[in-house]
């Protein structure tokens, strides 16, 4: 009786929406990536944007390098 129920276990595994599982993992990866970027930007940008508070630290970095040339 147990051997007859084994094929039904396999059909339950292979009938799962595999595409939905892949896309949900991609969404969780993007959420984690954006959280890491947000946590890093909290520590990076206030240090560089103390002089000009209207300009972000990323643009200030390019302004400093362009003023040297």
N, C-alpha and C positions, 0 to 999 in steps of 0.2 A: 504493500500500500504506500510506503514511503517512496519507493522508486517511481511510482506513478505520479507523485506530486513534484518531482524534481523538474520536469520541463516547465511547469507553471512558475517556478521560482525564476528560471532563466527568462521567460517571457516578460515577467514583471521588471527585470533589470533592463532588458533591451527595449522596452516600450517607453522608457523614461524620455522626456523631451531633452535630448542631449544639447540641442542648440540653446535652449533656455538656460541650461546650467552653465554653458560656456559664456553666454552674455552676462549672466549675473555675476560670474567671477570677474569678468572684465570691468563691470560697473564697480564692484568692490575694490578692484585694483586702482581704478581712477579716483575713487573716494580717498583711499589711503595715500595715493600720490599727491592729491591736492591738500590733504591734511599735513603731509610732510613739508610741502612747499609753504603752507601758511605758517607752520611752526618755525621754519627757517627764516621766513621773511620778517617775522616779528623781531628776531634778534639782529637781522642784517640792516634793514632800512632805517631804523631810528638813529643808528650811529652815523650814517652817511648823510642824512637829510637834516642835520642840525643847522647848517648854514642857510640853505634855501629850503624853506619848508614847503614851498609850492612845487618844487621839483623832487621827484623820487630819487632815491639813492642810485638807482640803475642809470638814470640819465645824467646824474652828477658825475658818475665815474667816467662817462664818455666826454663830458665837458672838461674834466681835469686833464684827460689825455690829449684832447684837441687843443687846449691852450698851450701845451708844451711846444707843439709844432709851430 
